[in-house]
C-alpha cells in the first residue's frame, strides 16, 4: 500500500537515469488487485504463499482500502510500497504492477 503523499515528487524515489517518480505516477501503476493486502505465509519449501486472510480494511469486492488516506495510522501491518521496498520485498507477487515496473527498470 502506498502513503497518501501529495502528487509532488516523492523524495528519493528515482527512476533509472535519475528521473524522480511522482506519487501520482507511482500510484497509477497499481492495478487494484489487493494481493498486497492479504497475509502471507511460508510453505514447507520456504516459498511465500498468499493466504485467504485479508486486511480488515480491504473491501474484497472493490479491492480498495476503506481507510486509504489514514491506513498507516489504523492499519497495523500496512507497508508503504516504494520502489526500494518493492525491489527487496519477496512477498509481492511477480505479476504485481509495482514489481513489474521495478524489474523492468532494473533490467535497463
Secondary structure, DSSP 8 states (H G I E B T S, - for coil): ------SSEEEEEE-TTS-EEEHHHHHHT-----GGGEEEEE-TTS-EEEEEEE-TTEETTTTEETTGGGHHHH-TT-----HHHHHH-TTS-TT-HHHHHHHHHHT-
